């Protein structure tokens, strides 16, 4: 019983930010090469609603 209550509370607290508006989580792994950063980046959109979302990223 306690595990069920804890699970519901944890899910509620963790999801409250996504209920109001979509969020973008970013993760990047970079290293320095010739004075510039080079690496990989991943972007994840978190939302509780379906639909079309437009993402734009600067070239530099």
Secondary structure, 3 states (H helix, E strand, C coil): CHHHHHHHHHHHHHHHHHHHCCEEEEEEEEEEECCEEEEEEEEEEECCCCCCCCCCCCCC
